[in-house]
């Protein structure tokens, strides 16, 4: 199972007093805030809200559960056993648009020769027709290297299904239209043998709204109910927890649930909870959401 929780409130457990508050007070949790519930039956504080925002607070209990208030209501994680989980944090990284250069020397040109290249959008599946876009120019009387390059640049920029834009550089410069998505180039005809180089590397980035919206759909979870079958759009939250245009720090919690039959491997699969926390949230002072998650990471990974 995969699950996403988005935190957009500055204060941890906003609306609830940690340690004093219990599961009966969860309904007063502010929208966008999260809390961790002590689910250790051996603990005197079982079913109370854990105070993790201050580094001086007690350690994460042996069994715990995440809960957040969303626009669609409360969302709970499964009960997680401390010894069975690890957490990895990733600060937001901005995606970067890949740039490639095609350097080519024409040599002697003959009417009827073909010069061109194919751009492959590697983010699309192989069967999708717009994955490969071919741009070709046929040499005519009076063609020169400059006219061929200009014509190919114009062909690219006129293509409504293009994944790159073209401009003149050393010869032809191709820039990904969407930062964070990759592409490849291969040359055809008399342009075979051209030097293709990467001038700006492709960086996917981490913690963008687009990535998290895609992950939100992938999880197929509605209000924490992971037992429902996949029914396409009907399974997505009525209101997305992710805000378009915002950026997030992410915390990936990987864990296994204690199996009823430990000798059967299929009963103990690795599960995942991703907590996405707005980069804009403050982390100075006790009670802050960012500080709480950072202390949780340190505590879990000790």
Residue, then its C-alpha position, 0 to 999 in steps of 0.5 A: x500500500x502507498x499513501x500520501x499525507x499533505x501538511x499545509x498547517x504551520x503548527x503540529x497537532x493544531x487544535x489539539x494539546x499533545x499528550x493531553x489530547x487523545x483520539x476523541x479530540x482528533x475531530x478538532x484537528x485543523x485542516x492541513x495539520x497532522x498529529x501522531x497517535x500513540x498506539x502502543x498498548x503497553x504504554x500509559x499514554x496509549x491513544x494520546x497525541x504524541x508531542x514530537x515538535x520539541x526535540x526534548x520530548x519523549x521518543x516516538x512510541x513503539x506503535x504509532x499512527x499518523x493522522x491528518x485533517x484534509x478538505x475531505x475529512x480525516x485521513x489515517x495511516x495504518x498503525x506502524x511498528x517503530x522497529x519495522x520502519x525507516x524514514x528518508x527525508x528529501x528537501x525540495x529540489x527544483x526540476x531543470x529543463x534539459x538542453x541538447x545541442x546538435x553540431x553539424x557540418x553539411x559538406x557538399x549538398x546534393x538535391x534530394x538528400x534528407x537532413x533531420x533528427x528524431x526527438x524521443x519523449x522518454x516520459x511517454x510509453x513506447x506505444x504512444x504515437x507522439x513519443x517520437x517526433x521526426x523533423x526532416x528537410x529535403x535538400x533543393x537547389x540553393x540549400x545551404x547549411x544555414x537554410x537547412x538549420x533554419x528550416x529544421x528549427x522552424x519545423x520543430x517550433x511549429x509542431x503542436x506535439x513537440x516536447x522541445x523548443x528549437x533555437x540557433x546555437x552552435x547549430x541547433x539547440x533543443x530545450x525541453x518544454x517542461x522542466x524535469x522531463x527527459x528526452x533523447x535525440x537521434x539524427x537521420x540522413x546526411x546529419x548522421x554523424x553530427x555531434x550531439x551533446x548535453x549542455x544542461x543536464x536533466x534534473x527531475x526535481x523532488x517535491x513539486x506539486x505535479x509529482x505529488x498530484x501524480x502520486x496522489x492518483x497512484x495511491x488510489x486512496x480515499x480518506x485512508x481507505x486502502x481496501x477499496x478497489x481501483x475505480x479510476x477517478x472515483x477513487x481520487x479525493x474529492x478535493x486534492x490535498x496538493x496545492x498547484x504551484x506550491x513546493x514541498x519537502x517530502x518524508x518517505x516512511x517505509x514500513x512493514x505491518x506485523x504479519x499474522x503468519x510470519x512464515x508467509x512472505x506475502x503477508x509482510x509486504x513493504x508499505x509506504x507513507x509519504x508525508x509532503x510538507x509545504x516548504x514555506x512552513x516555519x521551523x523555528x520554535x516548538x510546536x512547528x510542523x517542520x520541526x516536528x517532522x525533522x525530529x521524527x526523522x532523527x528519532x526513527x533513524x537512531 
